[in-house]
Amino acid sequence: MDAEEFRAHGHRLIDWIIDYHASVGTLPVQAQVAPGEVAAKLPEHPGDPDGFDALLADLDRVVVPGLTNWQHPGFFAWFPANTGYPAILAELVSAGLGVQGMSWASSPAVTEVETRMMDWMVDLLGLPDAFRSTSAHGGGVIQGSASEATLTSVVAARYRATKGAVNTDSDTTKLVAYATSQAHSSIEKGLRIAGIGTDHLRVVAHDENFAMRPDALAEAITADRAAGLVPFWVCATIGTTNSLAIDPMRAVGEIARRGGLWLHVDAAMAGIATLCPELRWLNDGLELADSYGTNPHKWMGVTFDCNLFYTADRASLLGALSILPEYLRTAAAETGAVIDYRDWQVPLGRRFRALKLWFTLRLEGVAPVQQMIRDQLAWTSELADRVAADDRFVILAPHPLNLLCLALRAGDQATTDLIERANASGTAMFTRTVLGDRVALRFSIGSRNTTRDDVLAGWRLLQELANRPGTVLDG
C-alpha cells in the first residue's frame, strides 16, 4: 500500500466508522451468532491479497454480525465502555507515529505528555496531591487495565513488605492479602501471578450493602499476625462490578496504615464519577491509599485501553519493577531527571496512550462527560423509583450511582429467564450476577449514546417480558 492508497482507504474507513456509530442503535445489542459461526465465514488458510473493497465488505459481512455492540444505546450490561471521536483519532495518531515509549529516551514526548495528563487528571478528579508527579514520593502512569494496575500494586506492596528481599529469594510464603468477595476477579489473578496463593487471600466479610466490614478486616489481620503471617496488602473497592458497592475507604485505610499494609483502591467502575465535584465524597479517605486506579475507558469516552494508576510510594514500585540492562541505560535516567515508565509497569513496551486523554480533554473537555454522568445518575434514580413501584420486582442493593440490581420476586430462575429473554430480543442487554443468595439482573446505565427514553424502553421491555413468561419479544 502506498501513501495515496492509504489516504483513500483511510478516508473510506473513517466514513465506515462514522456510519457504524450512526447505525449502531439499529443493530442487535448482543451478538446473535452461534459458537464457530464467525470463524466459519473465514477461510481456514491464508490466501492471496484480495483488496480493500473485499476487506471492507467483510467487516460488514463477518465482523459486525459477531459483535456485541457496547456503544448501543440499549447496552446495559457489565459496565460502560465509552469511546469517542477524539480518542479514536488519537489512536490513529498513535498507530501512525509508530513510536515506542518504553523510556524517556525512546520518545521524550510519549513520557512527558503522559506525565502531564496524569497530573491534569489529579486536578480533574480531585485526587490527593501525593499522586502528582511533582510530589516527593508519588506519581501516575497509564496502565492498560485495572487488572494490570492491581498486579502492579501487589508487586510493589510485596517489595515493601519484604524490604526488597523478595526480588532475590522469591519468598512470599508468609504474605497475606485482604479483599471482600465482591472485589474484582483480577485481585485473585494478580495475587496468583505474584506468588501469593489463594490460601493467602483472606475474603473479608461484607455488610448488608456488600461493602467491607472494617471490624472483620481488623480481626482477620490480628489473627494472621498471631499465626506468624505477614499481612501486606488490602484492596478497598470504590464501585464493585457486582453492585457498585463502596467500601469504607477511610476506615479501611486507617486500619491499613496502623498495620503497615499497602492500601490499593480499585475505583475502576466509579472513580471517573468524581469529575463531578459533588461526587467527590467517593474520594473520602483516599489520602490514606498507597495506590489508586480508575478507568477513563469506562465512563469518560476515552477508548480502551486507558487505566489511570497512581501511587504515593514510587520507591517501592520502582524497587519491584526496575531492571536496567546496559541497552536501556541513559544519562538522563541515571541522574533522575526523567521518568522511565517501563519501570512502572509489567511490560517493557508502551504505546502512546496518553494521546487519547490529551485529544479528549483538548477537543471536548469534561463538561459533556459531567453532564452525561449527572443525567445517568438521575435516570438510575428514576428507574429505581419505577422498579420499587412494581410489586413483581425487588431491588437488591443500594444504587447511589449508575447501576441498579433488581430481581423478580418469583425467584432466581424467573430472574435468569428474564435476563436471557431480554437479551434475545436484541433491543437491550443486561448481565446476571449473584448478590448474597439471590440472582440479580444488573441494569448498568453508562453508554454515551443512551438517553432517558432508552432507559425507559429497557424497563418497559423487562415489564412486558415479566408479563409474558416463556416468550421473547420481537426485536
PyMOL commands that set and color helices and strands:
alter all, ss='L'
color gray80, all
select helices_A, chain A and resi 3-26+37-40+52-66+85-97+108-125+129-131+146-161+166-169+185-193+198-200+214-226+249-259+271-275+277-283+286-288+296-299+314-321+326-328+331-334+341-344+354-363+367-388+412-424+452-467
alter helices_A, ss='H'
color red, helices_A
select strands_A, chain A and resi 139-143+175-180+201-204+230-237+262-266+291-294+307-311+393-395+403-408+431-435+438-444
alter strands_A, ss='S'
color yellow, strands_A
deselect
rebuild
show_as cartoon
